[in-house]
Amino acid sequence: MKKYKSLVLLVVILICSFAPAHKFYFSLTAIKVNNGNKNAAISCKLFTEDLEEILYLKTKVKFDLSRSLENKTANDAIFNYVNEHLSISLQNKKIPLKFVGFELDGDVTWIYVEAPMNSSKIKSLTISNTLLCDLTQEQTNLMQINWNGKDFSEKLNCSNNRFELKATK
């Protein structure tokens, strides 16, 4: 009986070791609002494999981002994608994003954009984030915002993709 239990345990371990790893569908977007220079610095962290896949689906161009850091076509495709799926509004007015660049860090890509915060007194800040939701509905987008010296975090997904902050008096 002991040999039978050991054999079953060995078979279970072997089967589990060949099972595919669970894929995580996760991104991080950090926004730091700098009231001094009236600018928001935005950093988006996406898995490079997912980003390359969605760029291919959108553009039908296969990008190898490890070889595309200075490639204008890759930069334009990345910015167009981010601009379509990430928006920031002040007092319900959408503000334009400006592409700064991107860099690779292991198996993730950091994308950097800026947004002008020309309003002298920001009363509300609304963020919509649907990055990679067109790739999978299982996507989770973690938002980290530093605004008025305070840190805020919010977990967004494809159906709940908006986050609003209101100024306190």
N, C-alpha and C positions, 0 to 999 in steps of 0.2 A: 504494500500500500504506500509506503514511504517513497519507493522508486517511482510509482505512478504520479504522486503529487509533485515530485521533483521534475519529472518529464513534462507534466502539464505546465508548471511554472516556467520551465525553459522555453517551451513552445510559445507561451504568452509573451515572454520577454523578446523572443525573436520576431514575432509578428509586430509587436509595438515598435521595435527598433527600425523596421522597414516602412512604417506608416509615414506619410508625408507630414512635415511640420505644419502646424497651423499658421496661416499667414495673418499678420496683423494689418489692419486697415486704419492707419492712424497718421495724423499730421499735427504739427504744432505751429501756431501762428502767434508771434509775440509782437505787441504794439506798444511802443513807448512814445507817449505824447510829450513833447518838449515845448512848454509854454513860452520859454525864453526866445527860441528862434522860430516859434510858430510852425512847427514841423512835427510830423509823426514818422518815426523810423519803424519799419515793418519788416520782420523776418519770418519767412515761412520755411518750415522743415518738412520735406516730403521724402519718402523712399524713392531713390533714383529709378529703380525698376518700374515703379508705378507711374512716375512722371514721364519716363520715356514711352511707356505704353500709351498713356493718354495723349501725349503729343503725336504719336503715330496715328491713333484713331482720329484725331482732329485734323491733322495736316496731310496724312498719308506719306509723310517723310520719316524715315527711320533715323533717329538721332542717337549717337553715342555721346552722351554728355561729358564723358571723361576726355573726349577729344574735341569738344565744342565750346570751351570756355570763352574763346574770342570770336566765335562764329556768329555773325549778325543774324543769320537765319534762325539759329537756335535761340539766341537772345530774344528775337522778335516773337517766336513761337511761345516761349516761356512767358514773356510779358503779356501777350494776348490772352493766353490761358488764365493767368492769374487775374488779369484785369476783368475777365468775363466772370470769374468765380469768387472774387473777393471784393467787397465794396464797403466803403466807410462813408457815413453821412453825418453831417453836423446840422443840428436843428432840422432834420429831415431833408437836407440838401446834399446830394451825392457829391463827393469831392474827387478830383482826378488823382490817379496814382502815377508815379514816375518810377520807371525801372532803373535800378542802380546796378544790378548784376546778380550773378549766382556763383556758388562754389560747391565743390564736392567735399564731403567729409565721410569717408568710408562708404557705407551703402546708402547714405542720405545726401540730398541736395538742399542747400540753403539758398533761398531766393530772397533778394533784398529789394524793397521798394520804399518810396517815401510818399508822403501825402502832405500837402500844404494845409496848415490849420490857420487860415487868415482871420478867423473870427476872434475878436478881442475878448469875448467872454463866451466860452463854450457852455451851453446849457444842457445839451444832450449829444451823445455819441452813439450811433447805431452801426453795428458791424454785421455784415452778412457773409457767411463763408460756406461755399459749396464745393471747395476744392476736392477733387477726385470722386465726388458723388456720381458723376457720369461714368465712372469706372465700376463702382460697386455701391450698393445701397447700405452696405455694412460699414461704410466709412465713418470714422470719428475724428472730429477736428477740435483739438483743444486750443482754446484762446487764452492768452495771458496778456493782460493790459495793465500798463502803468499810466495812470492819469491823475493829475493833481496830487502827486506824491503818494498815491494809494495803489495797491496791487489788487487786481481782480482776475478771477479765473472762471471760465465757463466751458463746459463740454458741449459741443454742438454735434449734430448728426445731420443726415440728409433731409429728414423731415422737420427737425427743429434747428434751423440754420441761422437764426438771427439772435443778436444779443444787444441790449440797449442799456446804456449808463446814463443816469441823469445827475446833474450837478446838485450837490447839497448846499444849502445856504449857510 
